[in-house]
């Protein structure tokens, strides 16, 4: 018999997680007129942060363990472009959402 050993490297694991998270997390509607809905499966979301177009943090919300969806009320925010940073453990993904009234 002949034994063969193969060593392989998977590369950057976080980019693999982000690709998976993109498929697991939905954010809608986009554009929105005031409320944003987050849904996720197969991952544990701990928090979400909302940043305005200038990069300033305008809201941070902790997510209770066991949840698989949440709603963000943007009724007090001015129209514009916002970025939602969804945090799951050591990883995070960012989604861009437009708010127009």
TIVO-2410 file (N, C-alpha, C; in nm, 3 decimals):
# residues 101
REC num residu      c1      c2      c3 atome chaine
REC   1      X   0.081  -0.118   0.000     N      A
REC   1      X   0.000   0.000   0.000    CA      A
REC   1      X   0.085   0.124   0.000     C      A
REC   2      X   0.022   0.229  -0.036     N      A
REC   2      X   0.088   0.359  -0.045    CA      A
REC   2      X   0.011   0.459   0.040     C      A
REC   3      X   0.078   0.527   0.131     N      A
REC   3      X   0.015   0.628   0.214    CA      A
REC   3      X   0.044   0.766   0.158     C      A
REC   4      X  -0.059   0.848   0.152     N      A
REC   4      X  -0.042   0.985   0.102    CA      A
REC   4      X  -0.096   1.081   0.208     C      A
REC   5      X  -0.018   1.182   0.240     N      A
REC   5      X  -0.060   1.285   0.334    CA      A
REC   5      X  -0.079   1.414   0.257     C      A
REC   6      X  -0.195   1.476   0.276     N      A
REC   6      X  -0.223   1.602   0.210    CA      A
REC   6      X  -0.248   1.707   0.318     C      A
REC   7      X  -0.173   1.815   0.312     N      A
REC   7      X  -0.193   1.928   0.403    CA      A
REC   7      X  -0.262   2.039   0.325     C      A
REC   8      X  -0.373   2.088   0.376     N      A
REC   8      X  -0.446   2.194   0.308    CA      A
REC   8      X  -0.476   2.307   0.405     C      A
REC   9      X  -0.477   2.428   0.353     N      A
REC   9      X  -0.511   2.545   0.433    CA      A
REC   9      X  -0.641   2.604   0.381     C      A
REC  10      X  -0.730   2.637   0.472     N      A
REC  10      X  -0.859   2.690   0.430    CA      A
REC  10      X  -0.852   2.842   0.411     C      A
REC  11      X  -0.753   2.907   0.462     N      A
REC  11      X  -0.740   3.051   0.444    CA      A
REC  11      X  -0.809   3.127   0.555     C      A
REC  12      X  -0.869   3.241   0.520     N      A
REC  12      X  -0.929   3.330   0.618    CA      A
REC  12      X  -1.068   3.279   0.658     C      A
REC  13      X  -1.078   3.224   0.776     N      A
REC  13      X  -1.203   3.165   0.822    CA      A
REC  13      X  -1.313   3.268   0.835     C      A
REC  14      X  -1.280   3.391   0.876     N      A
REC  14      X  -1.385   3.492   0.894    CA      A
REC  14      X  -1.456   3.524   0.763     C      A
REC  15      X  -1.383   3.519   0.651     N      A
REC  15      X  -1.450   3.548   0.525    CA      A
REC  15      X  -1.547   3.435   0.489     C      A
REC  16      X  -1.516   3.314   0.530     N      A
REC  16      X  -1.609   3.203   0.508    CA      A
REC  16      X  -1.734   3.227   0.592     C      A
REC  17      X  -1.717   3.271   0.717     N      A
REC  17      X  -1.832   3.299   0.803    CA      A
REC  17      X  -1.917   3.410   0.744     C      A
REC  18      X  -1.855   3.517   0.694     N      A
REC  18      X  -1.930   3.629   0.639    CA      A
REC  18      X  -2.013   3.585   0.519     C      A
REC  19      X  -1.959   3.501   0.436     N      A
REC  19      X  -2.034   3.450   0.322    CA      A
REC  19      X  -2.156   3.374   0.371     C      A
REC  20      X  -2.138   3.290   0.472     N      A
REC  20      X  -2.248   3.215   0.529    CA      A
REC  20      X  -2.348   3.310   0.596     C      A
REC  21      X  -2.299   3.407   0.670     N      A
REC  21      X  -2.387   3.501   0.740    CA      A
REC  21      X  -2.470   3.583   0.641     C      A
REC  22      X  -2.412   3.617   0.527     N      A
REC  22      X  -2.487   3.690   0.425    CA      A
REC  22      X  -2.612   3.613   0.387     C      A
REC  23      X  -2.602   3.482   0.381     N      A
REC  23      X  -2.714   3.398   0.345    CA      A
REC  23      X  -2.808   3.376   0.462     C      A
REC  24      X  -2.759   3.386   0.585     N      A
REC  24      X  -2.838   3.354   0.703    CA      A
REC  24      X  -2.912   3.473   0.762     C      A
REC  25      X  -2.870   3.595   0.728     N      A
REC  25      X  -2.929   3.715   0.788    CA      A
REC  25      X  -2.997   3.798   0.680     C      A
REC  26      X  -3.124   3.830   0.703     N      A
REC  26      X  -3.195   3.917   0.609    CA      A
REC  26      X  -3.234   4.046   0.680     C      A
REC  27      X  -3.228   4.156   0.605     N      A
REC  27      X  -3.262   4.288   0.655    CA      A
REC  27      X  -3.359   4.349   0.554     C      A
REC  28      X  -3.478   4.388   0.600     N      A
REC  28      X  -3.577   4.444   0.509    CA      A
REC  28      X  -3.673   4.535   0.585     C      A
REC  29      X  -3.750   4.622   0.521     N      A
REC  29      X  -3.741   4.656   0.379    CA      A
REC  29      X  -3.624   4.750   0.354     C      A
REC  30      X  -3.580   4.758   0.233     N      A
REC  30      X  -3.471   4.846   0.196    CA      A
REC  30      X  -3.499   4.898   0.055     C      A
REC  31      X  -3.533   5.027   0.043     N      A
REC  31      X  -3.531   5.130   0.147    CA      A
REC  31      X  -3.648   5.114   0.245     C      A
REC  32      X  -3.634   5.181   0.360     N      A
REC  32      X  -3.737   5.178   0.463    CA      A
REC  32      X  -3.790   5.319   0.487     C      A
REC  33      X  -3.911   5.325   0.545     N      A
REC  33      X  -3.966   5.456   0.581    CA      A
REC  33      X  -3.965   5.475   0.732     C      A
REC  34      X  -3.911   5.377   0.808     N      A
REC  34      X  -3.902   5.397   0.953    CA      A
REC  34      X  -3.877   5.274   1.036     C      A
REC  35      X  -3.912   5.155   0.987     N      A
REC  35      X  -3.887   5.034   1.064    CA      A
REC  35      X  -3.807   4.936   0.980     C      A
REC  36      X  -3.708   4.873   1.044     N      A
REC  36      X  -3.624   4.773   0.977    CA      A
REC  36      X  -3.640   4.642   1.051     C      A
REC  37      X  -3.658   4.533   0.977     N      A
REC  37      X  -3.673   4.400   1.036    CA      A
REC  37      X  -3.546   4.320   1.007     C      A
REC  38      X  -3.493   4.256   1.110     N      A
REC  38      X  -3.379   4.165   1.097    CA      A
REC  38      X  -3.427   4.024   1.125     C      A
REC  39      X  -3.394   3.930   1.039     N      A
REC  39      X  -3.422   3.788   1.061    CA      A
REC  39      X  -3.294   3.709   1.042     C      A
REC  40      X  -3.273   3.606   1.122     N      A
REC  40      X  -3.154   3.523   1.106    CA      A
REC  40      X  -3.184   3.380   1.147     C      A
REC  41      X  -3.106   3.288   1.091     N      A
REC  41      X  -3.115   3.146   1.126    CA      A
REC  41      X  -2.974   3.090   1.129     C      A
REC  42      X  -2.953   2.990   1.211     N      A
REC  42      X  -2.826   2.920   1.212    CA      A
REC  42      X  -2.711   2.994   1.275     C      A
REC  43      X  -2.737   3.106   1.338     N      A
REC  43      X  -2.632   3.181   1.405    CA      A
REC  43      X  -2.693   3.251   1.526     C      A
REC  44      X  -2.612   3.294   1.619     N      A
REC  44      X  -2.659   3.364   1.738    CA      A
REC  44      X  -2.616   3.510   1.727     C      A
REC  45      X  -2.712   3.597   1.707     N      A
REC  45      X  -2.685   3.740   1.699    CA      A
REC  45      X  -2.692   3.797   1.840     C      A
REC  46      X  -2.587   3.869   1.879     N      A
REC  46      X  -2.579   3.925   2.014    CA      A
REC  46      X  -2.621   4.071   2.021     C      A
REC  47      X  -2.595   4.145   1.913     N      A
REC  47      X  -2.625   4.288   1.914    CA      A
REC  47      X  -2.626   4.341   1.772     C      A
REC  48      X  -2.686   4.458   1.756     N      A
REC  48      X  -2.674   4.529   1.629    CA      A
REC  48      X  -2.647   4.676   1.659     C      A
REC  49      X  -2.567   4.734   1.575     N      A
REC  49      X  -2.529   4.875   1.587    CA      A
REC  49      X  -2.571   4.946   1.459     C      A
REC  50      X  -2.619   5.068   1.473     N      A
REC  50      X  -2.660   5.147   1.357    CA      A
REC  50      X  -2.569   5.269   1.349     C      A
REC  51      X  -2.509   5.287   1.232     N      A
REC  51      X  -2.419   5.401   1.206    CA      A
REC  51      X  -2.478   5.486   1.095     C      A
REC  52      X  -2.460   5.619   1.106     N      A
REC  52      X  -2.505   5.705   0.997    CA      A
REC  52      X  -2.398   5.708   0.887     C      A
REC  53      X  -2.424   5.784   0.783     N      A
REC  53      X  -2.333   5.788   0.668    CA      A
REC  53      X  -2.196   5.847   0.704     C      A
REC  54      X  -2.187   5.917   0.816     N      A
REC  54      X  -2.060   5.975   0.860    CA      A
REC  54      X  -1.982   5.882   0.952     C      A
REC  55      X  -2.038   5.766   0.980     N      A
REC  55      X  -1.970   5.669   1.064    CA      A
REC  55      X  -1.996   5.684   1.212     C      A
REC  56      X  -2.088   5.773   1.249     N      A
REC  56      X  -2.121   5.793   1.391    CA      A
REC  56      X  -2.224   5.690   1.436     C      A
REC  57      X  -2.200   5.630   1.552     N      A
REC  57      X  -2.293   5.534   1.610    CA      A
REC  57      X  -2.418   5.608   1.656     C      A
REC  58      X  -2.535   5.570   1.602     N      A
REC  58      X  -2.659   5.637   1.640    CA      A
REC  58      X  -2.749   5.549   1.725     C      A
REC  59      X  -2.722   5.418   1.729     N      A
REC  59      X  -2.803   5.328   1.810    CA      A
REC  59      X  -2.729   5.196   1.827     C      A
REC  60      X  -2.742   5.136   1.946     N      A
REC  60      X  -2.689   5.002   1.971    CA      A
REC  60      X  -2.795   4.926   2.048     C      A
REC  61      X  -2.823   4.804   2.005     N      A
REC  61      X  -2.928   4.724   2.068    CA      A
REC  61      X  -2.875   4.585   2.095     C      A
REC  62      X  -2.887   4.540   2.221     N      A
REC  62      X  -2.852   4.402   2.256    CA      A
REC  62      X  -2.968   4.311   2.218     C      A
REC  63      X  -2.936   4.192   2.171     N      A
REC  63      X  -3.037   4.095   2.131    CA      A
REC  63      X  -3.041   3.984   2.235     C      A
REC  64      X  -3.160   3.953   2.283     N      A
REC  64      X  -3.175   3.847   2.383    CA      A
REC  64      X  -3.144   3.711   2.322     C      A
REC  65      X  -3.080   3.627   2.401     N      A
REC  65      X  -3.047   3.491   2.357    CA      A
REC  65      X  -3.174   3.416   2.320     C      A
REC  66      X  -3.167   3.341   2.211     N      A
REC  66      X  -3.281   3.262   2.167    CA      A
REC  66      X  -3.368   3.330   2.063     C      A
REC  67      X  -3.349   3.459   2.042     N      A
REC  67      X  -3.426   3.530   1.940    CA      A
REC  67      X  -3.374   3.495   1.801     C      A
REC  68      X  -3.462   3.500   1.701     N      A
REC  68      X  -3.418   3.483   1.563    CA      A
REC  68      X  -3.469   3.596   1.474     C      A
REC  69      X  -3.521   3.703   1.538     N      A
REC  69      X  -3.560   3.823   1.464    CA      A
REC  69      X  -3.568   3.941   1.559     C      A
REC  70      X  -3.566   4.060   1.502     N      A
REC  70      X  -3.580   4.181   1.581    CA      A
REC  70      X  -3.624   4.294   1.489     C      A
REC  71      X  -3.678   4.400   1.548     N      A
REC  71      X  -3.721   4.517   1.473    CA      A
REC  71      X  -3.648   4.640   1.526     C      A
REC  72      X  -3.608   4.726   1.433     N      A
REC  72      X  -3.542   4.851   1.469    CA      A
REC  72      X  -3.636   4.966   1.433     C      A
REC  73      X  -3.664   5.053   1.527     N      A
REC  73      X  -3.750   5.168   1.504    CA      A
REC  73      X  -3.663   5.288   1.469     C      A
REC  74      X  -3.674   5.333   1.346     N      A
REC  74      X  -3.595   5.447   1.300    CA      A
REC  74      X  -3.682   5.571   1.283     C      A
REC  75      X  -3.796   5.577   1.351     N      A
REC  75      X  -3.888   5.689   1.334    CA      A
REC  75      X  -3.828   5.823   1.377     C      A
REC  76      X  -3.729   5.819   1.465     N      A
REC  76      X  -3.667   5.943   1.513    CA      A
REC  76      X  -3.543   5.984   1.433     C      A
REC  77      X  -3.500   5.899   1.341     N      A
REC  77      X  -3.379   5.929   1.263    CA      A
REC  77      X  -3.414   6.008   1.137     C      A
REC  78      X  -3.324   6.100   1.096     N      A
REC  78      X  -3.348   6.172   0.971    CA      A
REC  78      X  -3.326   6.082   0.849     C      A
REC  79      X  -3.386   6.117   0.738     N      A
REC  79      X  -3.365   6.043   0.613    CA      A
REC  79      X  -3.217   6.039   0.579     C      A
REC  80      X  -3.174   5.929   0.517     N      A
REC  80      X  -3.034   5.917   0.477    CA      A
REC  80      X  -2.993   5.771   0.469     C      A
REC  81      X  -2.863   5.752   0.449     N      A
REC  81      X  -2.805   5.618   0.439    CA      A
REC  81      X  -2.753   5.576   0.576     C      A
REC  82      X  -2.781   5.452   0.615     N      A
REC  82      X  -2.737   5.398   0.743    CA      A
REC  82      X  -2.673   5.262   0.723     C      A
REC  83      X  -2.588   5.225   0.816     N      A
REC  83      X  -2.520   5.096   0.812    CA      A
REC  83      X  -2.553   5.020   0.940     C      A
REC  84      X  -2.604   4.898   0.925     N      A
REC  84      X  -2.636   4.813   1.040    CA      A
REC  84      X  -2.523   4.712   1.054     C      A
REC  85      X  -2.456   4.713   1.168     N      A
REC  85      X  -2.350   4.616   1.198    CA      A
REC  85      X  -2.411   4.510   1.288     C      A
REC  86      X  -2.420   4.387   1.237     N      A
REC  86      X  -2.482   4.277   1.310    CA      A
REC  86      X  -2.371   4.193   1.370     C      A
REC  87      X  -2.372   4.179   1.504     N      A
REC  87      X  -2.262   4.117   1.577    CA      A
REC  87      X  -2.303   3.979   1.626     C      A
REC  88      X  -2.220   3.880   1.591     N      A
REC  88      X  -2.242   3.742   1.635    CA      A
REC  88      X  -2.108   3.688   1.683     C      A
REC  89      X  -2.087   3.689   1.814     N      A
REC  89      X  -1.959   3.643   1.869    CA      A
REC  89      X  -1.846   3.735   1.828     C      A
REC  90      X  -1.740   3.676   1.774     N      A
REC  90      X  -1.625   3.754   1.729    CA      A
REC  90      X  -1.644   3.809   1.588     C      A
REC  91      X  -1.753   3.773   1.523     N      A
REC  91      X  -1.775   3.811   1.384    CA      A
REC  91      X  -1.884   3.916   1.373     C      A
REC  92      X  -1.883   3.989   1.263     N      A
REC  92      X  -1.985   4.089   1.237    CA      A
REC  92      X  -2.000   4.108   1.086     C      A
REC  93      X  -2.121   4.138   1.044     N      A
REC  93      X  -2.143   4.175   0.905    CA      A
REC  93      X  -2.212   4.310   0.905     C      A
REC  94      X  -2.201   4.382   0.795     N      A
REC  94      X  -2.261   4.515   0.783    CA      A
REC  94      X  -2.355   4.517   0.664     C      A
REC  95      X  -2.471   4.574   0.685     N      A
REC  95      X  -2.570   4.591   0.579    CA      A
REC  95      X  -2.601   4.741   0.565     C      A
REC  96      X  -2.614   4.787   0.441     N      A
REC  96      X  -2.646   4.927   0.413    CA      A
REC  96      X  -2.797   4.938   0.389     C      A
REC  97      X  -2.862   5.034   0.457     N      A
REC  97      X  -3.006   5.053   0.444    CA      A
REC  97      X  -3.034   5.202   0.425     C      A
REC  98      X  -3.122   5.231   0.330     N      A
REC  98      X  -3.161   5.369   0.303    CA      A
REC  98      X  -3.292   5.401   0.376     C      A
REC  99      X  -3.295   5.515   0.446     N      A
REC  99      X  -3.415   5.561   0.515    CA      A
REC  99      X  -3.467   5.682   0.439     C      A
REC 100      X  -3.589   5.671   0.387     N      A
REC 100      X  -3.649   5.785   0.317    CA      A
REC 100      X  -3.795   5.799   0.358     C      A
REC 101      X  -3.835   5.920   0.383     N      A
REC 101      X  -3.973   5.947   0.426    CA      A
REC 101      X  -4.049   6.017   0.316     C      A
***
